Amino acid sequence: GQQLNQSPQSMFIQEGEDVSMNCTSSSIFNTWLWYKQDPGEGPVLLIALYKAGELTSNGRLTAQFGTTRKDSFLNISASIPSDVGIYFCAGQRSDDMRFGAGTRLTVKP
Amino acid sequence: GAVVSQHPSRVICKSGTSVKIECRSLDFQATTMFWYRQFPKQSLMLMATSNEGSKATYEQGVEKDKFLINHASLTLSTLTVTSAHPEDSSFYICSARDRARLNSPLHFGNGTRLTVT
């Protein structure tokens, strides 16, 4: 199915740096979700956003549901080595869910 | 939080045999579960939607006779890869949503690494 446009594809950062990634779509979604996937495991839900304009934090993670309902971003502050992994955005409406291609994050100690 | 259990986590089988993968929602009921396939360094590709008590809905290009899905209860869906071939080797992941919570997010199993020799 149609995927969301997620960028960047990959990031190589130094420990302690902040990270920002985003997702855009040509379609409107009712819910935006951000997941993290570690190698060999399934994605784990980080943040769920349910209202346009909503800004939600989970520890060092902050995500926003765009006001047009067609985009979302995820910020990670003060990155640490265990932040390494692939981050996926997902847009959801009813039972239809679309995923971004993922952002592969590498954190250098 | 919602937990989805997937079993087995790894399986190696010979060409021509069939493999069954189970997906269970442990603390919620799911009318619908989803099955994905993931190739290395790629995103999740939806294969099919598993519907409790009715036939699964397959995405275009996914052979329903090859990937048999059964959703016999509100907490269990199974994916059977029939007559497996090496090209079926992949990472398979299921997900489910709590039917009692409106707009609840999908929760994923830990995936099954299938290797066909």
Boltz contact constraints between the chains, C-beta under 6 A:
constraints:
  - contact:
      token1: [A, 1]
      token2: [B, 46]
      max_distance: 6.0
  - contact:
      token1: [A, 31]
      token2: [B, 103]
      max_distance: 6.0
  - contact:
      token1: [A, 33]
      token2: [B, 105]
      max_distance: 6.0
  - contact:
      token1: [A, 41]
      token2: [B, 110]
      max_distance: 6.0
  - contact:
      token1: [A, 42]
      token2: [B, 93]
      max_distance: 6.0
  - contact:
      token1: [A, 42]
      token2: [B, 108]
      max_distance: 6.0
  - contact:
      token1: [A, 42]
      token2: [B, 109]
      max_distance: 6.0
  - contact:
      token1: [A, 42]
      token2: [B, 110]
      max_distance: 6.0
  - contact:
      token1: [A, 42]
      token2: [B, 111]
      max_distance: 6.0
  - contact:
      token1: [A, 43]
      token2: [B, 108]
      max_distance: 6.0
  - contact:
      token1: [A, 45]
      token2: [B, 105]
      max_distance: 6.0
  - contact:
      token1: [A, 48]
      token2: [B, 105]
      max_distance: 6.0
  - contact:
      token1: [A, 95]
      token2: [B, 32]
      max_distance: 6.0
  - contact:
      token1: [A, 99]
      token2: [B, 43]
      max_distance: 6.0
  - contact:
      token1: [A, 99]
      token2: [B, 44]
      max_distance: 6.0
  - contact:
      token1: [A, 101]
      token2: [B, 43]
      max_distance: 6.0
  - contact:
      token1: [A, 102]
      token2: [B, 43]
      max_distance: 6.0
